[in-house]
Amino acid sequence: MSAVDTEPIRPCQGCKRPTRPNGWSPEEYPGTVTYGGYGYCTNCRRAQVKEEQAKMFGEPQADRPTTEQNKASLLAYFKERRPYREALGQTHFPDPLNPWPTPACGTPAGYKHHVKRKEKICEPCRKARSEQRPTRRKRELKPCGTYAAWMRHNRKGEEKDLACENAYTLHKAEQRERARARRAAA
């Protein structure tokens, strides 16, 4: 066995804190940090890699741009493109930071917006919605002497008249005839 195997907890070459191998629990070895390779703890190794990259590629870039940087970049892009868009004849330039503006009240879209946000629906939106919806048509009842009238009497528990009974009998006879024709064709 080498000295490396017998002594798994070694000090970091950078910060001199004791390091433990990856996978060893910190509860078992309190006061130690994770080994990052090449004799350094993970923090020192990460800093070392960043320094090496800075030497190779110049100044290190931020990991991610902030929201403000993204907004500024987007606004600069649209400002730069505006002369070309005007030359093409475009006159409407919506806000690039708000691609889906809130719909105006008094429109069906405004009504949907209120519903989506679980807000109290304003009167103009309610009126616009009612104007948009088609009015329900009043259904006319089928007259007695038809199968539909027989079904209505049956559903409501009313007494069926003779004309409706005859219509029901005729309907069932036609139904049986169609079934016989289907069986014969098969």
PyRosetta script that sets phi, psi and omega in degrees:
from pyrosetta import init, pose_from_sequence

init()
pose = pose_from_sequence("MSAVDTEPIRPCQGCKRPTRPNGWSPEEYPGTVTYGGYGYCTNCRRAQVKEEQAKMFGEPQADRPTTEQNKASLLAYFKERRPYREALGQTHFPDPLNPWPTPACGTPAGYKHHVKRKEKICEPCRKARSEQRPTRRKRELKPCGTYAAWMRHNRKGEEKDLACENAYTLHKAEQRERARARRAAA")
pose.set_psi(1, 141.6)
pose.set_omega(1, 179.6)
pose.set_phi(2, -90.0)
pose.set_psi(2, 172.3)
pose.set_omega(2, 179.9)
pose.set_phi(3, -68.5)
pose.set_psi(3, -25.8)
pose.set_omega(3, -179.5)
pose.set_phi(4, -68.2)
pose.set_psi(4, -40.4)
pose.set_omega(4, -178.8)
pose.set_phi(5, -69.3)
pose.set_psi(5, -34.3)
pose.set_omega(5, -177.0)
pose.set_phi(6, -79.9)
pose.set_psi(6, -20.7)
pose.set_omega(6, -178.2)
pose.set_phi(7, -123.1)
pose.set_psi(7, 80.0)
pose.set_omega(7, -177.1)
pose.set_phi(8, -73.8)
pose.set_psi(8, -22.4)
pose.set_omega(8, 179.2)
pose.set_phi(9, -98.8)
pose.set_psi(9, 110.6)
pose.set_omega(9, -178.2)
pose.set_phi(10, -124.4)
pose.set_psi(10, 156.5)
pose.set_omega(10, 177.4)
pose.set_phi(11, -76.7)
pose.set_psi(11, 147.7)
pose.set_omega(11, 176.3)
pose.set_phi(12, -69.0)
pose.set_psi(12, 140.8)
pose.set_omega(12, -179.8)
pose.set_phi(13, -72.0)
pose.set_psi(13, -20.4)
pose.set_omega(13, -179.3)
pose.set_phi(14, -91.2)
pose.set_psi(14, -57.2)
pose.set_omega(14, -173.8)
pose.set_phi(15, -104.2)
pose.set_psi(15, -5.1)
pose.set_omega(15, 176.8)
pose.set_phi(16, 67.3)
pose.set_psi(16, 12.5)
pose.set_omega(16, 175.8)
pose.set_phi(17, -79.3)
pose.set_psi(17, 149.9)
pose.set_omega(17, 179.5)
pose.set_phi(18, -68.8)
pose.set_psi(18, 136.3)
pose.set_omega(18, -179.5)
pose.set_phi(19, -111.4)
pose.set_psi(19, 148.2)
pose.set_omega(19, 175.9)
pose.set_phi(20, -118.5)
pose.set_psi(20, 152.7)
pose.set_omega(20, 178.7)
pose.set_phi(21, -65.1)
pose.set_psi(21, 153.4)
pose.set_omega(21, 177.3)
pose.set_phi(22, -59.5)
pose.set_psi(22, 140.8)
pose.set_omega(22, 179.6)
pose.set_phi(23, 95.6)
pose.set_psi(23, -16.6)
pose.set_omega(23, 177.2)
pose.set_phi(24, -84.1)
pose.set_psi(24, 136.1)
pose.set_omega(24, -174.1)
pose.set_phi(25, -76.1)
pose.set_psi(25, 141.6)
pose.set_omega(25, 178.3)
pose.set_phi(26, -70.6)
pose.set_psi(26, -21.2)
pose.set_omega(26, 177.5)
pose.set_phi(27, -69.1)
pose.set_psi(27, -35.3)
pose.set_omega(27, 180.0)
pose.set_phi(28, -72.8)
pose.set_psi(28, -33.6)
pose.set_omega(28, -177.8)
pose.set_phi(29, -124.5)
pose.set_psi(29, 77.3)
pose.set_omega(29, -177.9)
pose.set_phi(30, -67.3)
pose.set_psi(30, 148.2)
pose.set_omega(30, 178.4)
pose.set_phi(31, 83.4)
pose.set_psi(31, 4.7)
pose.set_omega(31, 179.8)
pose.set_phi(32, -107.9)
pose.set_psi(32, 160.3)
pose.set_omega(32, 176.2)
pose.set_phi(33, -119.4)
pose.set_psi(33, 163.7)
pose.set_omega(33, -176.9)
pose.set_phi(34, -74.1)
pose.set_psi(34, 139.2)
pose.set_omega(34, 179.0)
pose.set_phi(35, -74.4)
pose.set_psi(35, 131.3)
pose.set_omega(35, -177.0)
pose.set_phi(36, -106.5)
pose.set_psi(36, -5.6)
pose.set_omega(36, 179.7)
pose.set_phi(37, 108.5)
pose.set_psi(37, 155.0)
pose.set_omega(37, 178.1)
pose.set_phi(38, 56.9)
pose.set_psi(38, 31.0)
pose.set_omega(38, 176.4)
pose.set_phi(39, 82.0)
pose.set_psi(39, 9.2)
pose.set_omega(39, -178.4)
pose.set_phi(40, -117.1)
pose.set_psi(40, 157.1)
pose.set_omega(40, 171.9)
pose.set_phi(41, -76.7)
pose.set_psi(41, 169.6)
pose.set_omega(41, -175.2)
pose.set_phi(42, -61.5)
pose.set_psi(42, -39.9)
pose.set_omega(42, -179.9)
pose.set_phi(43, -64.7)
pose.set_psi(43, -46.2)
pose.set_omega(43, -179.5)
pose.set_phi(44, -67.1)
pose.set_psi(44, -38.3)
pose.set_omega(44, 179.9)
pose.set_phi(45, -65.3)
pose.set_psi(45, -41.2)
pose.set_omega(45, 178.9)
pose.set_phi(46, -62.4)
pose.set_psi(46, -44.1)
pose.set_omega(46, 178.6)
pose.set_phi(47, -63.7)
pose.set_psi(47, -38.3)
pose.set_omega(47, 179.3)
pose.set_phi(48, -64.3)
pose.set_psi(48, -42.4)
pose.set_omega(48, 179.4)
pose.set_phi(49, -64.6)
pose.set_psi(49, -40.4)
pose.set_omega(49, 179.0)
pose.set_phi(50, -63.7)
pose.set_psi(50, -39.9)
pose.set_omega(50, 178.3)
pose.set_phi(51, -63.2)
pose.set_psi(51, -43.0)
pose.set_omega(51, 179.4)
pose.set_phi(52, -63.5)
pose.set_psi(52, -40.6)
pose.set_omega(52, 178.9)
pose.set_phi(53, -67.2)
pose.set_psi(53, -37.1)
pose.set_omega(53, 178.5)
pose.set_phi(54, -63.9)
pose.set_psi(54, -37.3)
pose.set_omega(54, 178.0)
pose.set_phi(55, -66.9)
pose.set_psi(55, -39.3)
pose.set_omega(55, -176.7)
pose.set_phi(56, -76.9)
pose.set_psi(56, -43.8)
pose.set_omega(56, -170.8)
pose.set_phi(57, -112.5)
pose.set_psi(57, 4.3)
pose.set_omega(57, -177.9)
pose.set_phi(58, 92.3)
pose.set_psi(58, -154.3)
pose.set_omega(58, -177.5)
pose.set_phi(59, -64.1)
pose.set_psi(59, 136.9)
pose.set_omega(59, 179.0)
pose.set_phi(60, -71.3)
pose.set_psi(60, 140.3)
pose.set_omega(60, 177.5)
pose.set_phi(61, -83.4)
pose.set_psi(61, 154.0)
pose.set_omega(61, 175.3)
pose.set_phi(62, -64.0)
pose.set_psi(62, 149.3)
pose.set_omega(62, -178.1)
pose.set_phi(63, -59.5)
pose.set_psi(63, -45.5)
pose.set_omega(63, -179.5)
pose.set_phi(64, -145.1)
pose.set_psi(64, 144.3)
pose.set_omega(64, 175.9)
pose.set_phi(65, -72.1)
pose.set_psi(65, 151.2)
pose.set_omega(65, 178.4)
pose.set_phi(66, -78.4)
pose.set_psi(66, 169.9)
pose.set_omega(66, 178.8)
pose.set_phi(67, -61.4)
pose.set_psi(67, -41.1)
pose.set_omega(67, 179.6)
pose.set_phi(68, -63.7)
pose.set_psi(68, -39.2)
pose.set_omega(68, 177.9)
pose.set_phi(69, -65.4)
pose.set_psi(69, -39.5)
pose.set_omega(69, 177.8)
pose.set_phi(70, -62.5)
pose.set_psi(70, -44.9)
pose.set_omega(70, 179.5)
pose.set_phi(71, -62.0)
pose.set_psi(71, -46.0)
pose.set_omega(71, -179.4)
pose.set_phi(72, -61.8)
pose.set_psi(72, -40.9)
pose.set_omega(72, 179.1)
pose.set_phi(73, -63.8)
pose.set_psi(73, -43.2)
pose.set_omega(73, -179.6)
pose.set_phi(74, -64.8)
pose.set_psi(74, -44.8)
pose.set_omega(74, 179.0)
pose.set_phi(75, -63.9)
pose.set_psi(75, -39.3)
pose.set_omega(75, 178.3)
pose.set_phi(76, -64.3)
pose.set_psi(76, -39.8)
pose.set_omega(76, 179.5)
pose.set_phi(77, -62.6)
pose.set_psi(77, -47.3)
pose.set_omega(77, -178.3)
pose.set_phi(78, -68.5)
pose.set_psi(78, -33.1)
pose.set_omega(78, 177.9)
pose.set_phi(79, -66.0)
pose.set_psi(79, -39.6)
pose.set_omega(79, 179.6)
pose.set_phi(80, -67.1)
pose.set_psi(80, -36.6)
pose.set_omega(80, -176.6)
pose.set_phi(81, -82.8)
pose.set_psi(81, -15.1)
pose.set_omega(81, -173.0)
pose.set_phi(82, -58.6)
pose.set_psi(82, -43.6)
pose.set_omega(82, 179.3)
pose.set_phi(83, -58.7)
pose.set_psi(83, -38.2)
pose.set_omega(83, 179.9)
pose.set_phi(84, -67.6)
pose.set_psi(84, -39.0)
pose.set_omega(84, -179.6)
pose.set_phi(85, -68.7)
pose.set_psi(85, -37.2)
pose.set_omega(85, 176.7)
pose.set_phi(86, -66.6)
pose.set_psi(86, -37.0)
pose.set_omega(86, 178.2)
pose.set_phi(87, -64.0)
pose.set_psi(87, -30.0)
pose.set_omega(87, 177.2)
pose.set_phi(88, -80.0)
pose.set_psi(88, -5.4)
pose.set_omega(88, 177.3)
pose.set_phi(89, 97.3)
pose.set_psi(89, 9.2)
pose.set_omega(89, 179.6)
pose.set_phi(90, -76.3)
pose.set_psi(90, 134.3)
pose.set_omega(90, -178.8)
pose.set_phi(91, -117.4)
pose.set_psi(91, -20.9)
pose.set_omega(91, -177.4)
pose.set_phi(92, -99.9)
pose.set_psi(92, 121.0)
pose.set_omega(92, 179.6)
pose.set_phi(93, -122.2)
pose.set_psi(93, 95.3)
pose.set_omega(93, 179.6)
pose.set_phi(94, -69.3)
pose.set_psi(94, 163.1)
pose.set_omega(94, 179.8)
pose.set_phi(95, -66.9)
pose.set_psi(95, 118.3)
pose.set_omega(95, -178.0)
pose.set_phi(96, -68.3)
pose.set_psi(96, -20.6)
pose.set_omega(96, 179.7)
pose.set_phi(97, -83.2)
pose.set_psi(97, -12.5)
pose.set_omega(97, 179.6)
pose.set_phi(98, -132.4)
pose.set_psi(98, 79.6)
pose.set_omega(98, -175.3)
pose.set_phi(99, -69.2)
pose.set_psi(99, -22.0)
pose.set_omega(99, 179.3)
pose.set_phi(100, -120.1)
pose.set_psi(100, 81.7)
pose.set_omega(100, -177.8)
pose.set_phi(101, -67.1)
pose.set_psi(101, 156.6)
pose.set_omega(101, 179.2)
pose.set_phi(102, -64.6)
pose.set_psi(102, 129.6)
pose.set_omega(102, 179.9)
pose.set_phi(103, -67.1)
pose.set_psi(103, 152.1)
pose.set_omega(103, -177.3)
pose.set_phi(104, -71.7)
pose.set_psi(104, 147.3)
pose.set_omega(104, 175.4)
pose.set_phi(105, -69.9)
pose.set_psi(105, 152.0)
pose.set_omega(105, -178.8)
pose.set_phi(106, 91.6)
pose.set_psi(106, 11.6)
pose.set_omega(106, 177.9)
pose.set_phi(107, -126.4)
pose.set_psi(107, 159.8)
pose.set_omega(107, 175.2)
pose.set_phi(108, -59.6)
pose.set_psi(108, -34.9)
pose.set_omega(108, 177.8)
pose.set_phi(109, -65.8)
pose.set_psi(109, -36.9)
pose.set_omega(109, 176.6)
pose.set_phi(110, -63.1)
pose.set_psi(110, -38.8)
pose.set_omega(110, 177.3)
pose.set_phi(111, -61.2)
pose.set_psi(111, -46.8)
pose.set_omega(111, 179.3)
pose.set_phi(112, -62.5)
pose.set_psi(112, -35.9)
pose.set_omega(112, 179.4)
pose.set_phi(113, -63.7)
pose.set_psi(113, -42.5)
pose.set_omega(113, 176.9)
pose.set_phi(114, -61.2)
pose.set_psi(114, -45.2)
pose.set_omega(114, -178.2)
pose.set_phi(115, -62.6)
pose.set_psi(115, -44.0)
pose.set_omega(115, -178.4)
pose.set_phi(116, -61.2)
pose.set_psi(116, -39.1)
pose.set_omega(116, -178.8)
pose.set_phi(117, -89.8)
pose.set_psi(117, 3.6)
pose.set_omega(117, 178.8)
pose.set_phi(118, 57.3)
pose.set_psi(118, 42.9)
pose.set_omega(118, 178.6)
pose.set_phi(119, -98.8)
pose.set_psi(119, 166.8)
pose.set_omega(119, 173.6)
pose.set_phi(120, -71.9)
pose.set_psi(120, 131.4)
pose.set_omega(120, -175.3)
pose.set_phi(121, -81.5)
pose.set_psi(121, 126.9)
pose.set_omega(121, -178.3)
pose.set_phi(122, -75.7)
pose.set_psi(122, 162.4)
pose.set_omega(122, -175.6)
pose.set_phi(123, -64.6)
pose.set_psi(123, -43.1)
pose.set_omega(123, 178.3)
pose.set_phi(124, -59.9)
pose.set_psi(124, -39.0)
pose.set_omega(124, 179.5)
pose.set_phi(125, -68.5)
pose.set_psi(125, -39.7)
pose.set_omega(125, 178.7)
pose.set_phi(126, -61.8)
pose.set_psi(126, -41.3)
pose.set_omega(126, -179.6)
pose.set_phi(127, -66.9)
pose.set_psi(127, -42.2)
pose.set_omega(127, 179.7)
pose.set_phi(128, -62.8)
pose.set_psi(128, -39.2)
pose.set_omega(128, 179.4)
pose.set_phi(129, -66.3)
pose.set_psi(129, -42.8)
pose.set_omega(129, -178.2)
pose.set_phi(130, -68.1)
pose.set_psi(130, -32.7)
pose.set_omega(130, 177.1)
pose.set_phi(131, -70.7)
pose.set_psi(131, -31.9)
pose.set_omega(131, -178.5)
pose.set_phi(132, -73.7)
pose.set_psi(132, -39.6)
pose.set_omega(132, -176.1)
pose.set_phi(133, -69.2)
pose.set_psi(133, 136.5)
pose.set_omega(133, 177.3)
pose.set_phi(134, -70.4)
pose.set_psi(134, 146.4)
pose.set_omega(134, 179.0)
pose.set_phi(135, -73.5)
pose.set_psi(135, 145.1)
pose.set_omega(135, 179.8)
pose.set_phi(136, -74.9)
pose.set_psi(136, 133.7)
pose.set_omega(136, -180.0)
pose.set_phi(137, -83.1)
pose.set_psi(137, 146.1)
pose.set_omega(137, 178.7)
pose.set_phi(138, -82.0)
pose.set_psi(138, 123.2)
pose.set_omega(138, -179.7)
pose.set_phi(139, -82.1)
pose.set_psi(139, 139.5)
pose.set_omega(139, 176.3)
pose.set_phi(140, -93.0)
pose.set_psi(140, 136.9)
pose.set_omega(140, 179.6)
pose.set_phi(141, -76.5)
pose.set_psi(141, 141.8)
pose.set_omega(141, 176.8)
pose.set_phi(142, -68.2)
pose.set_psi(142, 142.9)
pose.set_omega(142, -178.0)
pose.set_phi(143, -73.0)
pose.set_psi(143, 161.1)
pose.set_omega(143, 176.9)
pose.set_phi(144, -61.2)
pose.set_psi(144, 147.6)
pose.set_omega(144, -177.1)
pose.set_phi(145, 101.2)
pose.set_psi(145, 9.4)
pose.set_omega(145, 176.6)
pose.set_phi(146, -123.8)
pose.set_psi(146, 161.3)
pose.set_omega(146, 179.5)
pose.set_phi(147, -64.0)
pose.set_psi(147, -37.2)
pose.set_omega(147, 178.9)
pose.set_phi(148, -62.5)
pose.set_psi(148, -39.0)
pose.set_omega(148, 178.3)
pose.set_phi(149, -66.8)
pose.set_psi(149, -40.3)
pose.set_omega(149, 177.5)
pose.set_phi(150, -59.9)
pose.set_psi(150, -42.7)
pose.set_omega(150, 179.3)
pose.set_phi(151, -63.9)
pose.set_psi(151, -40.4)
pose.set_omega(151, 179.1)
pose.set_phi(152, -63.3)
pose.set_psi(152, -44.5)
pose.set_omega(152, 177.9)
pose.set_phi(153, -60.3)
pose.set_psi(153, -43.6)
pose.set_omega(153, -177.8)
pose.set_phi(154, -64.6)
pose.set_psi(154, -43.9)
pose.set_omega(154, -177.8)
pose.set_phi(155, -65.3)
pose.set_psi(155, -39.0)
pose.set_omega(155, -178.2)
pose.set_phi(156, -86.4)
pose.set_psi(156, -5.4)
pose.set_omega(156, 179.7)
pose.set_phi(157, 75.1)
pose.set_psi(157, 25.5)
pose.set_omega(157, 179.6)
pose.set_phi(158, -86.5)
pose.set_psi(158, 165.7)
pose.set_omega(158, 176.6)
pose.set_phi(159, -78.7)
pose.set_psi(159, 133.9)
pose.set_omega(159, -177.4)
pose.set_phi(160, -89.4)
pose.set_psi(160, 134.9)
pose.set_omega(160, 178.2)
pose.set_phi(161, -84.8)
pose.set_psi(161, 173.1)
pose.set_omega(161, -174.8)
pose.set_phi(162, -64.7)
pose.set_psi(162, -39.5)
pose.set_omega(162, -179.2)
pose.set_phi(163, -62.9)
pose.set_psi(163, -40.3)
pose.set_omega(163, 179.7)
pose.set_phi(164, -69.8)
pose.set_psi(164, -38.0)
pose.set_omega(164, 177.8)
pose.set_phi(165, -62.3)
pose.set_psi(165, -42.5)
pose.set_omega(165, 178.8)
pose.set_phi(166, -64.4)
pose.set_psi(166, -40.5)
pose.set_omega(166, 178.4)
pose.set_phi(167, -63.4)
pose.set_psi(167, -40.0)
pose.set_omega(167, 178.5)
pose.set_phi(168, -64.4)
pose.set_psi(168, -44.8)
pose.set_omega(168, -179.8)
pose.set_phi(169, -61.8)
pose.set_psi(169, -44.9)
pose.set_omega(169, 178.3)
pose.set_phi(170, -61.5)
pose.set_psi(170, -43.0)
pose.set_omega(170, 179.5)
pose.set_phi(171, -61.1)
pose.set_psi(171, -45.8)
pose.set_omega(171, -179.3)
pose.set_phi(172, -65.3)
pose.set_psi(172, -37.7)
pose.set_omega(172, 178.7)
pose.set_phi(173, -63.9)
pose.set_psi(173, -42.6)
pose.set_omega(173, 178.4)
pose.set_phi(174, -64.5)
pose.set_psi(174, -38.3)
pose.set_omega(174, 179.0)
pose.set_phi(175, -62.7)
pose.set_psi(175, -45.4)
pose.set_omega(175, 178.6)
pose.set_phi(176, -63.4)
pose.set_psi(176, -39.2)
pose.set_omega(176, 179.6)
pose.set_phi(177, -63.9)
pose.set_psi(177, -42.6)
pose.set_omega(177, 177.8)
pose.set_phi(178, -63.6)
pose.set_psi(178, -39.9)
pose.set_omega(178, 179.2)
pose.set_phi(179, -64.9)
pose.set_psi(179, -41.9)
pose.set_omega(179, 178.5)
pose.set_phi(180, -62.6)
pose.set_psi(180, -41.3)
pose.set_omega(180, -179.7)
pose.set_phi(181, -65.2)
pose.set_psi(181, -40.1)
pose.set_omega(181, 178.3)
pose.set_phi(182, -63.9)
pose.set_psi(182, -42.5)
pose.set_omega(182, 179.5)
pose.set_phi(183, -65.7)
pose.set_psi(183, -38.9)
pose.set_omega(183, -179.1)
pose.set_phi(184, -68.4)
pose.set_psi(184, -34.8)
pose.set_omega(184, -179.3)
pose.set_phi(185, -72.8)
pose.set_psi(185, -25.8)
pose.set_omega(185, -176.8)
pose.set_phi(186, -80.6)
pose.dump_pdb("model.pdb")
